[in-house]
C-alpha cells in the first residue's frame, strides 16, 4: 500500500513468515537471539523498528514472569541451536499475537507518492504552487532558499515525506542541492529547485523504506474476548454494572438503556471505543443494542442480568472483529 493510505499491521505478515537461524558456531546467548528476532520481524514488517512495548509484551508471552525480569534473565541465557530455533519461532509468533490483539497503524513511505507527483507535470506544478503560497507568509512573491526545509515538513507523511528525525538523509539532500541560506526565490525558481530534491528523496525511499507509526488505536474486540474468557474478571464487571444501574433513580428504566449508558461512560475500560470517538461508534452501539432489545428488554434476576451482559459484550466483540474501529489518540 502506498503512503497516501494507511496500513494495518495485525500480525498477518508474520504468520506466513518462517524464520530461520543464521549459521551458528555453537550456542547463542539470549541477547544475540533477540537481535536476530528483531531484525527478521522488522524485515517482514516493511522495515518497521519494533516499539519497545511490543518487544517486551511478546517476550513475556514466551517467557513466564514480569517483562523486565524476563528480558534481563533471558539475555544472559545460553541456548543451543535447537532451543534457539524454537525460541525464534515462538517469539515471532508472539509478536504476531500481540499485533493481532493490538494492531499498529502505519504509513509505509517508499517514494511512490512522490513519484506520482513528479511524473505528472500538472500535478507537480500544482503541488509546487501550493507549497510556495503556503511558505510565502508575507505574500511577497519571494521566499528564502532555506524555506525548502519547511516545505518538506509541510508536505509531511501524508504526501510521502518522512520526518527529518526519522530520515536524516533529507538534510544531506537539501544541502547537496543548495537549499540553504537567505537567497530569495520566485515561484518558478522554487519549483525548479524543489523537483530534484523530491526526486532524490523518492529514489532514496524506494531503496530504504521508512515506516511511520500513527497514534491510532484499532479497537477490534480482542480485549472484550479476553474479558469474556476470564470468568472472574467478567463477574467483576457485572457486579460493577449492577451496582451502578441499581443506584439509578429510575428503577423502571429498561435494562438495555441502563447498560448502554454505563458502557458509553466506562466502555473504554473494557475494550470498547470511546463513545465520543466518531460516527462509527454511535452506529456500533445502535446495532448492538437494537439487536439485544429485540431479544429481551427487562431482566429481573441477577443471574439473568449476568447472561444478558454476556450477550451484549459478545455482540460488541463480534461487531468489532468484523468491523474494527479506528480511534485517533491525538484527538
C-alpha positions as protocol buffer text, in pm:
chain_id: "A"
residue {
  index: 1
  type: UNK
  ca { x: 0 y: 0 z: 0 }
}
residue {
  index: 2
  type: UNK
  ca { x: 133 y: 348 z: -89 }
}
residue {
  index: 3
  type: UNK
  ca { x: 181 y: 616 z: 170 }
}
residue {
  index: 4
  type: UNK
  ca { x: -132 y: 801 z: 59 }
}
residue {
  index: 5
  type: UNK
  ca { x: -317 y: 544 z: 271 }
}
residue {
  index: 6
  type: UNK
  ca { x: -263 y: 358 z: 592 }
}
residue {
  index: 7
  type: UNK
  ca { x: -152 y: 1 z: 651 }
}
residue {
  index: 8
  type: UNK
  ca { x: -271 y: -202 z: 949 }
}
residue {
  index: 9
  type: UNK
  ca { x: -11 y: -443 z: 1085 }
}
residue {
  index: 10
  type: UNK
  ca { x: -213 y: -714 z: 1261 }
}
residue {
  index: 11
  type: UNK
  ca { x: 42 y: -995 z: 1258 }
}
residue {
  index: 12
  type: UNK
  ca { x: -72 y: -1146 z: 926 }
}
residue {
  index: 13
  type: UNK
  ca { x: 263 y: -1081 z: 758 }
}
residue {
  index: 14
  type: UNK
  ca { x: 447 y: -1262 z: 1037 }
}
residue {
  index: 15
  type: UNK
  ca { x: 217 y: -1566 z: 1038 }
}
residue {
  index: 16
  type: UNK
  ca { x: 322 y: -1653 z: 684 }
}
residue {
  index: 17
  type: UNK
  ca { x: 687 y: -1599 z: 774 }
}
residue {
  index: 18
  type: UNK
  ca { x: 911 y: -1896 z: 859 }
}
residue {
  index: 19
  type: UNK
  ca { x: 1212 y: -1757 z: 1047 }
}
residue {
  index: 20
  type: UNK
  ca { x: 1540 y: -1946 z: 1036 }
}
residue {
  index: 21
  type: UNK
  ca { x: 1857 y: -1901 z: 1235 }
}
residue {
  index: 22
  type: UNK
  ca { x: 2174 y: -1788 z: 1060 }
}
residue {
  index: 23
  type: UNK
  ca { x: 2469 y: -2026 z: 1069 }
}
residue {
  index: 24
  type: UNK
  ca { x: 2590 y: -2055 z: 1428 }
}
residue {
  index: 25
  type: UNK
  ca { x: 2913 y: -2182 z: 1572 }
}
residue {
  index: 26
  type: UNK
  ca { x: 2797 y: -2347 z: 1890 }
}
residue {
  index: 27
  type: UNK
  ca { x: 2544 y: -2179 z: 2119 }
}
residue {
  index: 28
  type: UNK
  ca { x: 2396 y: -1831 z: 2109 }
}
residue {
  index: 29
  type: UNK
  ca { x: 2300 y: -1611 z: 2402 }
}
residue {
  index: 30
  type: UNK
  ca { x: 1959 y: -1457 z: 2453 }
}
residue {
  index: 31
  type: UNK
  ca { x: 2072 y: -1105 z: 2370 }
}
residue {
  index: 32
  type: UNK
  ca { x: 2205 y: -1216 z: 2031 }
}
residue {
  index: 33
  type: UNK
  ca { x: 1893 y: -1421 z: 1964 }
}
residue {
  index: 34
  type: UNK
  ca { x: 1665 y: -1129 z: 2040 }
}
residue {
  index: 35
  type: UNK
  ca { x: 1856 y: -909 z: 1795 }
}
residue {
  index: 36
  type: UNK
  ca { x: 1817 y: -1179 z: 1529 }
}
residue {
  index: 37
  type: UNK
  ca { x: 1444 y: -1195 z: 1602 }
}
residue {
  index: 38
  type: UNK
  ca { x: 1403 y: -815 z: 1590 }
}
residue {
  index: 39
  type: UNK
  ca { x: 1583 y: -800 z: 1257 }
}
residue {
  index: 40
  type: UNK
  ca { x: 1376 y: -1078 z: 1099 }
}
residue {
  index: 41
  type: UNK
  ca { x: 1046 y: -938 z: 1228 }
}
residue {
  index: 42
  type: UNK
  ca { x: 1139 y: -589 z: 1110 }
}
residue {
  index: 43
  type: UNK
  ca { x: 1224 y: -718 z: 763 }
}
residue {
  index: 44
  type: UNK
  ca { x: 887 y: -891 z: 740 }
}
residue {
  index: 45
  type: UNK
  ca { x: 709 y: -575 z: 859 }
}
residue {
  index: 46
  type: UNK
  ca { x: 842 y: -341 z: 587 }
}
residue {
  index: 47
  type: UNK
  ca { x: 1144 y: -235 z: 790 }
}
residue {
  index: 48
  type: UNK
  ca { x: 945 y: -123 z: 1095 }
}
residue {
  index: 49
  type: UNK
  ca { x: 1152 y: -51 z: 1402 }
}
residue {
  index: 50
  type: UNK
  ca { x: 965 y: -257 z: 1659 }
}
residue {
  index: 51
  type: UNK
  ca { x: 827 y: -49 z: 1950 }
}
residue {
  index: 52
  type: UNK
  ca { x: 979 y: -139 z: 2287 }
}
residue {
  index: 53
  type: UNK
  ca { x: 644 y: -223 z: 2446 }
}
residue {
  index: 54
  type: UNK
  ca { x: 567 y: -465 z: 2162 }
}
residue {
  index: 55
  type: UNK
  ca { x: 901 y: -644 z: 2206 }
}
residue {
  index: 56
  type: UNK
  ca { x: 859 y: -667 z: 2584 }
}
residue {
  index: 57
  type: UNK
  ca { x: 499 y: -790 z: 2569 }
}
residue {
  index: 58
  type: UNK
  ca { x: 589 y: -1057 z: 2312 }
}
residue {
  index: 59
  type: UNK
  ca { x: 878 y: -1176 z: 2528 }
}
residue {
  index: 60
  type: UNK
  ca { x: 654 y: -1207 z: 2833 }
}
residue {
  index: 61
  type: UNK
  ca { x: 422 y: -1430 z: 2627 }
}
residue {
  index: 62
  type: UNK
  ca { x: 711 y: -1670 z: 2560 }
}
residue {
  index: 63
  type: UNK
  ca { x: 883 y: -1646 z: 2897 }
}
residue {
  index: 64
  type: UNK
  ca { x: 672 y: -1650 z: 3212 }
}
residue {
  index: 65
  type: UNK
  ca { x: 723 y: -1368 z: 3458 }
}
residue {
  index: 66
  type: UNK
  ca { x: 740 y: -989 z: 3459 }
}
residue {
  index: 67
  type: UNK
  ca { x: 862 y: -846 z: 3127 }
}
residue {
  index: 68
  type: UNK
  ca { x: 1164 y: -660 z: 3272 }
}
residue {
  index: 69
  type: UNK
  ca { x: 1287 y: -960 z: 3470 }
}
residue {
  index: 70
  type: UNK
  ca { x: 1230 y: -1197 z: 3178 }
}
residue {
  index: 71
  type: UNK
  ca { x: 1428 y: -972 z: 2946 }
}
residue {
  index: 72
  type: UNK
  ca { x: 1733 y: -941 z: 3175 }
}
residue {
  index: 73
  type: UNK
  ca { x: 1738 y: -1312 z: 3260 }
}
residue {
  index: 74
  type: UNK
  ca { x: 1689 y: -1431 z: 2905 }
}
residue {
  index: 75
  type: UNK
  ca { x: 1960 y: -1207 z: 2761 }
}
residue {
  index: 76
  type: UNK
  ca { x: 2219 y: -1384 z: 2978 }
}
residue {
  index: 77
  type: UNK
  ca { x: 2098 y: -1732 z: 2887 }
}
residue {
  index: 78
  type: UNK
  ca { x: 2299 y: -1956 z: 2651 }
}
residue {
  index: 79
  type: UNK
  ca { x: 2092 y: -2164 z: 2407 }
}
residue {
  index: 80
  type: UNK
  ca { x: 2192 y: -2449 z: 2179 }
}
residue {
  index: 81
  type: UNK
  ca { x: 2079 y: -2442 z: 1818 }
}
residue {
  index: 82
  type: UNK
  ca { x: 1757 y: -2645 z: 1860 }
}
residue {
  index: 83
  type: UNK
  ca { x: 1633 y: -2441 z: 2157 }
}
residue {
  index: 84
  type: UNK
  ca { x: 1737 y: -2117 z: 1990 }
}
residue {
  index: 85
  type: UNK
  ca { x: 1548 y: -2211 z: 1676 }
}
residue {
  index: 86
  type: UNK
  ca { x: 1233 y: -2293 z: 1873 }
}
residue {
  index: 87
  type: UNK
  ca { x: 1256 y: -1969 z: 2068 }
}
residue {
  index: 88
  type: UNK
  ca { x: 1294 y: -1769 z: 1746 }
}
residue {
  index: 89
  type: UNK
  ca { x: 981 y: -1928 z: 1601 }
}
residue {
  index: 90
  type: UNK
  ca { x: 784 y: -1886 z: 1924 }
}
residue {
  index: 91
  type: UNK
  ca { x: 893 y: -1525 z: 1967 }
}
residue {
  index: 92
  type: UNK
  ca { x: 798 y: -1425 z: 1612 }
}
residue {
  index: 93
  type: UNK
  ca { x: 459 y: -1593 z: 1669 }
}
residue {
  index: 94
  type: UNK
  ca { x: 423 y: -1400 z: 1996 }
}
residue {
  index: 95
  type: UNK
  ca { x: 485 y: -1070 z: 1814 }
}
residue {
  index: 96
  type: UNK
  ca { x: 216 y: -1173 z: 1564 }
}
residue {
  index: 97
  type: UNK
  ca { x: -23 y: -1249 z: 1854 }
}
residue {
  index: 98
  type: UNK
  ca { x: 48 y: -909 z: 2011 }
}
residue {
  index: 99
  type: UNK
  ca { x: -24 y: -736 z: 1681 }
}
residue {
  index: 100
  type: UNK
  ca { x: -346 y: -933 z: 1640 }
}
residue {
  index: 101
  type: UNK
  ca { x: -464 y: -808 z: 1980 }
}
residue {
  index: 102
  type: UNK
  ca { x: -332 y: -455 z: 1936 }
}
residue {
  index: 103
  type: UNK
  ca { x: -258 y: -375 z: 1569 }
}
residue {
  index: 104
  type: UNK
  ca { x: -29 y: -93 z: 1461 }
}
residue {
  index: 105
  type: UNK
  ca { x: -146 y: 162 z: 1205 }
}
residue {
  index: 106
  type: UNK
  ca { x: 143 y: 276 z: 988 }
}
residue {
  index: 107
  type: UNK
  ca { x: 236 y: 464 z: 674 }
}
residue {
  index: 108
  type: UNK
  ca { x: 495 y: 293 z: 455 }
}
residue {
  index: 109
  type: UNK
  ca { x: 696 y: 563 z: 282 }
}
residue {
  index: 110
  type: UNK
  ca { x: 853 y: 404 z: -23 }
}
residue {
  index: 111
  type: UNK
  ca { x: 874 y: 701 z: -261 }
}
residue {
  index: 112
  type: UNK
  ca { x: 572 y: 604 z: -470 }
}
residue {
  index: 113
  type: UNK
  ca { x: 355 y: 904 z: -381 }
}
residue {
  index: 114
  type: UNK
  ca { x: 639 y: 1146 z: -458 }
}
residue {
  index: 115
  type: UNK
  ca { x: 699 y: 976 z: -793 }
}
residue {
  index: 116
  type: UNK
  ca { x: 330 y: 1012 z: -877 }
}
residue {
  index: 117
  type: UNK
  ca { x: 354 y: 1390 z: -826 }
}
residue {
  index: 118
  type: UNK
  ca { x: 676 y: 1412 z: -1026 }
}
residue {
  index: 119
  type: UNK
  ca { x: 553 y: 1201 z: -1319 }
}
residue {
  index: 120
  type: UNK
  ca { x: 259 y: 1432 z: -1391 }
}
residue {
  index: 121
  type: UNK
  ca { x: 365 y: 1785 z: -1489 }
}
residue {
  index: 122
  type: UNK
  ca { x: 29 y: 1937 z: -1394 }
}
residue {
  index: 123
  type: UNK
  ca { x: 22 y: 1764 z: -1056 }
}
residue {
  index: 124
  type: UNK
  ca { x: 375 y: 1876 z: -981 }
}
residue {
  index: 125
  type: UNK
  ca { x: 307 y: 2235 z: -1090 }
}
residue {
  index: 126
  type: UNK
  ca { x: 3 y: 2247 z: -862 }
}
residue {
  index: 127
  type: UNK
  ca { x: 199 y: 2098 z: -571 }
}
residue {
  index: 128
  type: UNK
  ca { x: 485 y: 2346 z: -612 }
}
residue {
  index: 129
  type: UNK
  ca { x: 246 y: 2640 z: -646 }
}
residue {
  index: 130
  type: UNK
  ca { x: 52 y: 2545 z: -333 }
}
residue {
  index: 131
  type: UNK
  ca { x: 370 y: 2492 z: -131 }
}
residue {
  index: 132
  type: UNK
  ca { x: 514 y: 2824 z: -245 }
}
residue {
  index: 133
  type: UNK
  ca { x: 194 y: 3005 z: -147 }
}
residue {
  index: 134
  type: UNK
  ca { x: 195 y: 2838 z: 195 }
}
residue {
  index: 135
  type: UNK
  ca { x: 560 y: 2930 z: 253 }
}
residue {
  index: 136
  type: UNK
  ca { x: 514 y: 3290 z: 127 }
}
residue {
  index: 137
  type: UNK
  ca { x: 355 y: 3405 z: 452 }
}
residue {
  index: 138
  type: UNK
  ca { x: 417 y: 3775 z: 383 }
}
residue {
  index: 139
  type: UNK
  ca { x: 278 y: 3743 z: 28 }
}
residue {
  index: 140
  type: UNK
  ca { x: 593 y: 3897 z: -124 }
}
residue {
  index: 141
  type: UNK
  ca { x: 614 y: 3661 z: -418 }
}
residue {
  index: 142
  type: UNK
  ca { x: 957 y: 3558 z: -287 }
}
residue {
  index: 143
  type: UNK
  ca { x: 1080 y: 3310 z: -27 }
}
residue {
  index: 144
  type: UNK
  ca { x: 1426 y: 3223 z: 104 }
}
residue {
  index: 145
  type: UNK
  ca { x: 1604 y: 2908 z: -9 }
}
residue {
  index: 146
  type: UNK
  ca { x: 1604 y: 2776 z: 344 }
}
residue {
  index: 147
  type: UNK
  ca { x: 1222 y: 2761 z: 327 }
}
residue {
  index: 148
  type: UNK
  ca { x: 1265 y: 2442 z: 122 }
}
residue {
  index: 149
  type: UNK
  ca { x: 1313 y: 2259 z: 451 }
}
residue {
  index: 150
  type: UNK
  ca { x: 982 y: 2393 z: 585 }
}
residue {
  index: 151
  type: UNK
  ca { x: 814 y: 2299 z: 257 }
}
residue {
  index: 152
  type: UNK
  ca { x: 917 y: 1936 z: 307 }
}
residue {
  index: 153
  type: UNK
  ca { x: 793 y: 1945 z: 667 }
}
residue {
  index: 154
  type: UNK
  ca { x: 467 y: 2094 z: 541 }
}
residue {
  index: 155
  type: UNK
  ca { x: 424 y: 1811 z: 289 }
}
residue {
  index: 156
  type: UNK
  ca { x: 461 y: 1558 z: 568 }
}
residue {
  index: 157
  type: UNK
  ca { x: 387 y: 1188 z: 583 }
}
residue {
  index: 158
  type: UNK
  ca { x: 54 y: 1223 z: 402 }
}
residue {
  index: 159
  type: UNK
  ca { x: 239 y: 1339 z: 91 }
}
residue {
  index: 160
  type: UNK
  ca { x: 525 y: 1093 z: 125 }
}
residue {
  index: 161
  type: UNK
  ca { x: 788 y: 1292 z: 319 }
}
residue {
  index: 162
  type: UNK
  ca { x: 912 y: 1131 z: 642 }
}
residue {
  index: 163
  type: UNK
  ca { x: 1001 y: 1343 z: 944 }
}
residue {
  index: 164
  type: UNK
  ca { x: 1361 y: 1464 z: 944 }
}
residue {
  index: 165
  type: UNK
  ca { x: 1413 y: 1281 z: 1273 }
}
residue {
  index: 166
  type: UNK
  ca { x: 1325 y: 950 z: 1103 }
}
residue {
  index: 167
  type: UNK
  ca { x: 1509 y: 1019 z: 778 }
}
residue {
  index: 168
  type: UNK
  ca { x: 1812 y: 1246 z: 841 }
}
residue {
  index: 169
  type: UNK
  ca { x: 1927 y: 1189 z: 482 }
}
residue {
  index: 170
  type: UNK
  ca { x: 1685 y: 1472 z: 395 }
}
residue {
  index: 171
  type: UNK
  ca { x: 1936 y: 1716 z: 545 }
}
residue {
  index: 172
  type: UNK
  ca { x: 2207 y: 1590 z: 311 }
}
residue {
  index: 173
  type: UNK
  ca { x: 1976 y: 1608 z: 9 }
}
residue {
  index: 174
  type: UNK
  ca { x: 1885 y: 1971 z: 85 }
}
residue {
  index: 175
  type: UNK
  ca { x: 2250 y: 2063 z: 132 }
}
residue {
  index: 176
  type: UNK
  ca { x: 2353 y: 1884 z: -187 }
}
residue {
  index: 177
  type: UNK
  ca { x: 2106 y: 2091 z: -391 }
}
residue {
  index: 178
  type: UNK
  ca { x: 2194 y: 2420 z: -222 }
}
residue {
  index: 179
  type: UNK
  ca { x: 1862 y: 2464 z: -45 }
}
residue {
  index: 180
  type: UNK
  ca { x: 2017 y: 2674 z: 231 }
}
residue {
  index: 181
  type: UNK
  ca { x: 2068 y: 3038 z: 311 }
}
residue {
  index: 182
  type: UNK
  ca { x: 1871 y: 3361 z: 269 }
}
residue {
  index: 183
  type: UNK
  ca { x: 1884 y: 3390 z: -111 }
}
residue {
  index: 184
  type: UNK
  ca { x: 1531 y: 3458 z: -236 }
}
residue {
  index: 185
  type: UNK
  ca { x: 1346 y: 3252 z: -493 }
}
residue {
  index: 186
  type: UNK
  ca { x: 1044 y: 3329 z: -706 }
}
residue {
  index: 187
  type: UNK
  ca { x: 776 y: 3065 z: -761 }
}
residue {
  index: 188
  type: UNK
  ca { x: 933 y: 2927 z: -1080 }
}
residue {
  index: 189
  type: UNK
  ca { x: 1278 y: 2908 z: -919 }
}
residue {
  index: 190
  type: UNK
  ca { x: 1129 y: 2738 z: -613 }
}
residue {
  index: 191
  type: UNK
  ca { x: 959 y: 2474 z: -830 }
}
residue {
  index: 192
  type: UNK
  ca { x: 1281 y: 2419 z: -1026 }
}
residue {
  index: 193
  type: UNK
  ca { x: 1485 y: 2364 z: -710 }
}
residue {
  index: 194
  type: UNK
  ca { x: 1224 y: 2151 z: -534 }
}
residue {
  index: 195
  type: UNK
  ca { x: 1191 y: 1898 z: -817 }
}
residue {
  index: 196
  type: UNK
  ca { x: 1535 y: 1729 z: -794 }
}
residue {
  index: 197
  type: UNK
  ca { x: 1508 y: 1732 z: -413 }
}
residue {
  index: 198
  type: UNK
  ca { x: 1182 y: 1537 z: -428 }
}
residue {
  index: 199
  type: UNK
  ca { x: 1321 y: 1307 z: -697 }
}
residue {
  index: 200
  type: UNK
  ca { x: 1628 y: 1217 z: -492 }
}
residue {
  index: 201
  type: UNK
  ca { x: 1412 y: 1171 z: -181 }
}
residue {
  index: 202
  type: UNK
  ca { x: 1181 y: 935 z: -372 }
}
residue {
  index: 203
  type: UNK
  ca { x: 1478 y: 735 z: -501 }
}
residue {
  index: 204
  type: UNK
  ca { x: 1627 y: 709 z: -150 }
}
residue {
  index: 205
  type: UNK
  ca { x: 1295 y: 595 z: -2 }
}
residue {
  index: 206
  type: UNK
  ca { x: 1250 y: 333 z: -272 }
}
residue {
  index: 207
  type: UNK
  ca { x: 1579 y: 177 z: -156 }
}
residue {
  index: 208
  type: UNK
  ca { x: 1516 y: 220 z: 218 }
}
residue {
  index: 209
  type: UNK
  ca { x: 1151 y: 243 z: 318 }
}
residue {
  index: 210
  type: UNK
  ca { x: 1056 y: 444 z: 625 }
}
residue {
  index: 211
  type: UNK
  ca { x: 767 y: 314 z: 834 }
}
residue {
  index: 212
  type: UNK
  ca { x: 583 y: 572 z: 1045 }
}
residue {
  index: 213
  type: UNK
  ca { x: 361 y: 452 z: 1330 }
}
residue {
  index: 214
  type: UNK
  ca { x: 46 y: 661 z: 1373 }
}
residue {
  index: 215
  type: UNK
  ca { x: -106 y: 737 z: 1711 }
}
residue {
  index: 216
  type: UNK
  ca { x: -418 y: 541 z: 1623 }
}
residue {
  index: 217
  type: UNK
  ca { x: -583 y: 270 z: 1832 }
}
residue {
  index: 218
  type: UNK
  ca { x: -753 y: -15 z: 1648 }
}
residue {
  index: 219
  type: UNK
  ca { x: -1041 y: -144 z: 1860 }
}
residue {
  index: 220
  type: UNK
  ca { x: -1110 y: -494 z: 1726 }
}
residue {
  index: 221
  type: UNK
  ca { x: -1278 y: -668 z: 2019 }
}
residue {
  index: 222
  type: UNK
  ca { x: -968 y: -854 z: 2139 }
}
residue {
  index: 223
  type: UNK
  ca { x: -983 y: -705 z: 2489 }
}
residue {
  index: 224
  type: UNK
  ca { x: -1353 y: -791 z: 2512 }
}
residue {
  index: 225
  type: UNK
  ca { x: -1287 y: -1151 z: 2411 }
}
residue {
  index: 226
  type: UNK
  ca { x: -1024 y: -1182 z: 2685 }
}
residue {
  index: 227
  type: UNK
  ca { x: -1270 y: -1035 z: 2934 }
}
residue {
  index: 228
  type: UNK
  ca { x: -1538 y: -1286 z: 2835 }
}
residue {
  index: 229
  type: UNK
  ca { x: -1291 y: -1574 z: 2866 }
}
residue {
  index: 230
  type: UNK
  ca { x: -1196 y: -1475 z: 3222 }
}
residue {
  index: 231
  type: UNK
  ca { x: -1491 y: -1562 z: 3448 }
}
residue {
  index: 232
  type: UNK
  ca { x: -1358 y: -1372 z: 3749 }
}
residue {
  index: 233
  type: UNK
  ca { x: -1287 y: -1056 z: 3552 }
}
residue {
  index: 234
  type: UNK
  ca { x: -1625 y: -1079 z: 3382 }
}
residue {
  index: 235
  type: UNK
  ca { x: -1807 y: -1124 z: 3715 }
}
residue {
  index: 236
  type: UNK
  ca { x: -1632 y: -812 z: 3847 }
}
residue {
  index: 237
  type: UNK
  ca { x: -1762 y: -613 z: 3550 }
}
residue {
  index: 238
  type: UNK
  ca { x: -2115 y: -749 z: 3602 }
}
residue {
  index: 239
  type: UNK
  ca { x: -2101 y: -651 z: 3968 }
}
residue {
  index: 240
  type: UNK
  ca { x: -1981 y: -303 z: 3879 }
}
residue {
  index: 241
  type: UNK
  ca { x: -2261 y: -257 z: 3627 }
}
residue {
  index: 242
  type: UNK
  ca { x: -2520 y: -390 z: 3873 }
}
residue {
  index: 243
  type: UNK
  ca { x: -2408 y: -150 z: 4146 }
}
residue {
  index: 244
  type: UNK
  ca { x: -2424 y: 149 z: 3917 }
}
residue {
  index: 245
  type: UNK
  ca { x: -2751 y: 62 z: 3746 }
}
residue {
  index: 246
  type: UNK
  ca { x: -2928 y: -22 z: 4073 }
}
residue {
  index: 247
  type: UNK
  ca { x: -2828 y: 316 z: 4212 }
}
residue {
  index: 248
  type: UNK
  ca { x: -3014 y: 488 z: 3929 }
}
residue {
  index: 249
  type: UNK
  ca { x: -3318 y: 696 z: 4022 }
}
residue {
  index: 250
  type: UNK
  ca { x: -3544 y: 542 z: 3759 }
}
residue {
  index: 251
  type: UNK
  ca { x: -3588 y: 179 z: 3863 }
}
residue {
  index: 252
  type: UNK
  ca { x: -3820 y: 118 z: 3570 }
}
residue {
  index: 253
  type: UNK
  ca { x: -3565 y: 215 z: 3310 }
}
residue {
  index: 254
  type: UNK
  ca { x: -3508 y: -65 z: 3062 }
}
residue {
  index: 255
  type: UNK
  ca { x: -3201 y: -283 z: 3110 }
}
residue {
  index: 256
  type: UNK
  ca { x: -3069 y: -204 z: 2763 }
}
residue {
  index: 257
  type: UNK
  ca { x: -3076 y: 168 z: 2837 }
}
residue {
  index: 258
  type: UNK
  ca { x: -2901 y: 119 z: 3170 }
}
residue {
  index: 259
  type: UNK
  ca { x: -2624 y: -95 z: 3020 }
}
residue {
  index: 260
  type: UNK
  ca { x: -2580 y: 133 z: 2720 }
}
residue {
  index: 261
  type: UNK
  ca { x: -2547 y: 435 z: 2946 }
}
residue {
  index: 262
  type: UNK
  ca { x: -2288 y: 252 z: 3158 }
}
residue {
  index: 263
  type: UNK
  ca { x: -2073 y: 145 z: 2862 }
}
residue {
  index: 264
  type: UNK
  ca { x: -2094 y: 485 z: 2696 }
}
residue {
  index: 265
  type: UNK
  ca { x: -1938 y: 623 z: 3014 }
}
residue {
  index: 266
  type: UNK
  ca { x: -1695 y: 342 z: 3103 }
}
residue {
  index: 267
  type: UNK
  ca { x: -1665 y: 118 z: 2795 }
}
residue {
  index: 268
  type: UNK
  ca { x: -1306 y: 219 z: 2725 }
}
residue {
  index: 269
  type: UNK
  ca { x: -1203 y: 37 z: 3045 }
}
residue {
  index: 270
  type: UNK
  ca { x: -1326 y: -292 z: 2898 }
}
residue {
  index: 271
  type: UNK
  ca { x: -1212 y: -265 z: 2538 }
}
residue {
  index: 272
  type: UNK
  ca { x: -1485 y: -59 z: 2375 }
}
residue {
  index: 273
  type: UNK
  ca { x: -1405 y: 252 z: 2171 }
}
residue {
  index: 274
  type: UNK
  ca { x: -1476 y: 586 z: 2342 }
}
residue {
  index: 275
  type: UNK
  ca { x: -1840 y: 674 z: 2275 }
}
residue {
  index: 276
  type: UNK
  ca { x: -1743 y: 1023 z: 2153 }
}
residue {
  index: 277
  type: UNK
  ca { x: -1482 y: 897 z: 1903 }
}
residue {
  index: 278
  type: UNK
  ca { x: -1673 y: 913 z: 1575 }
}
residue {
  index: 279
  type: UNK
  ca { x: -1995 y: 824 z: 1398 }
}
residue {
  index: 280
  type: UNK
  ca { x: -1886 y: 462 z: 1361 }
}
residue {
  index: 281
  type: UNK
  ca { x: -1905 y: 419 z: 1740 }
}
residue {
  index: 282
  type: UNK
  ca { x: -2262 y: 551 z: 1751 }
}
residue {
  index: 283
  type: UNK
  ca { x: -2357 y: 307 z: 1474 }
}
residue {
  index: 284
  type: UNK
  ca { x: -2187 y: 25 z: 1668 }
}
residue {
  index: 285
  type: UNK
  ca { x: -2389 y: 96 z: 1983 }
}
residue {
  index: 286
  type: UNK
  ca { x: -2710 y: 129 z: 1783 }
}
residue {
  index: 287
  type: UNK
  ca { x: -2651 y: -204 z: 1608 }
}
residue {
  index: 288
  type: UNK
  ca { x: -2572 y: -396 z: 1929 }
}
residue {
  index: 289
  type: UNK
  ca { x: -2848 y: -255 z: 2145 }
}
residue {
  index: 290
  type: UNK
  ca { x: -3118 y: -271 z: 1881 }
}
residue {
  index: 291
  type: UNK
  ca { x: -3035 y: -641 z: 1848 }
}
residue {
  index: 292
  type: UNK
  ca { x: -3044 y: -717 z: 2222 }
}
residue {
  index: 293
  type: UNK
  ca { x: -3353 y: -501 z: 2272 }
}
residue {
  index: 294
  type: UNK
  ca { x: -3538 y: -716 z: 2024 }
}
residue {
  index: 295
  type: UNK
  ca { x: -3447 y: -1022 z: 2230 }
}
residue {
  index: 296
  type: UNK
  ca { x: -3523 y: -904 z: 2583 }
}
residue {
  index: 297
  type: UNK
  ca { x: -3554 y: -560 z: 2740 }
}
residue {
  index: 298
  type: UNK
  ca { x: -3639 y: -637 z: 3102 }
}
residue {
  index: 299
  type: UNK
  ca { x: -3428 y: -855 z: 3332 }
}
residue {
  index: 300
  type: UNK
  ca { x: -3544 y: -927 z: 3686 }
}
residue {
  index: 301
  type: UNK
  ca { x: -3292 y: -1164 z: 3846 }
}
residue {
  index: 302
  type: UNK
  ca { x: -2918 y: -1105 z: 3884 }
}
residue {
  index: 303
  type: UNK
  ca { x: -2831 y: -1435 z: 3718 }
}
residue {
  index: 304
  type: UNK
  ca { x: -3040 y: -1332 z: 3418 }
}
residue {
  index: 305
  type: UNK
  ca { x: -2861 y: -999 z: 3419 }
}
residue {
  index: 306
  type: UNK
  ca { x: -2525 y: -1178 z: 3405 }
}
residue {
  index: 307
  type: UNK
  ca { x: -2625 y: -1375 z: 3092 }
}
residue {
  index: 308
  type: UNK
  ca { x: -2774 y: -1062 z: 2943 }
}
residue {
  index: 309
  type: UNK
  ca { x: -2445 y: -876 z: 2995 }
}
residue {
  index: 310
  type: UNK
  ca { x: -2251 y: -1162 z: 2839 }
}
residue {
  index: 311
  type: UNK
  ca { x: -2477 y: -1149 z: 2535 }
}
residue {
  index: 312
  type: UNK
  ca { x: -2423 y: -774 z: 2498 }
}
residue {
  index: 313
  type: UNK
  ca { x: -2044 y: -800 z: 2522 }
}
residue {
  index: 314
  type: UNK
  ca { x: -2034 y: -1094 z: 2280 }
}
residue {
  index: 315
  type: UNK
  ca { x: -2226 y: -889 z: 2027 }
}
residue {
  index: 316
  type: UNK
  ca { x: -1985 y: -598 z: 2071 }
}
residue {
  index: 317
  type: UNK
  ca { x: -1688 y: -833 z: 2025 }
}
residue {
  index: 318
  type: UNK
  ca { x: -1839 y: -986 z: 1709 }
}
residue {
  index: 319
  type: UNK
  ca { x: -1918 y: -647 z: 1557 }
}
residue {
  index: 320
  type: UNK
  ca { x: -1570 y: -513 z: 1630 }
}
residue {
  index: 321
  type: UNK
  ca { x: -1400 y: -823 z: 1493 }
}
residue {
  index: 322
  type: UNK
  ca { x: -1586 y: -782 z: 1164 }
}
residue {
  index: 323
  type: UNK
  ca { x: -1556 y: -402 z: 1155 }
}
residue {
  index: 324
  type: UNK
  ca { x: -1275 y: -265 z: 1375 }
}
residue {
  index: 325
  type: UNK
  ca { x: -1298 y: 99 z: 1477 }
}
residue {
  index: 326
  type: UNK
  ca { x: -1002 y: 334 z: 1447 }
}
residue {
  index: 327
  type: UNK
  ca { x: -961 y: 594 z: 1721 }
}
residue {
  index: 328
  type: UNK
  ca { x: -720 y: 882 z: 1669 }
}
residue {
  index: 329
  type: UNK
  ca { x: -542 y: 915 z: 2003 }
}
residue {
  index: 330
  type: UNK
  ca { x: -423 y: 1268 z: 1918 }
}
residue {
  index: 331
  type: UNK
  ca { x: -779 y: 1399 z: 1935 }
}
